[in-house]
């Protein structure tokens, strides 16, 4: 298990050499960041637990040790059963 993309690991997923891989959809992350920008430009504040109205970013958390770091739970989990959906 680890962070990768299906185009690099599909043969290992198919044989079982790798059980699962994880990655993030950069388009969704971009939408979440744009929603944060909209909140800030309207004078709002970003807060823990906030819903950014993007799948996986419905309850954001502050990243410890950072001044402005926020995270969601938008990882994509891929295994041999769904890898064809993501293979490019």
Secondary structure, 3 states (H helix, E strand, C coil): CEECCHHHHHHHHHHCCCCCEEEECHHHHHHHHHHHHHHHHCCCCCCCCCCCCCCCCCCCEECCCCCCCEECCCEEEECCCCHHHHCC
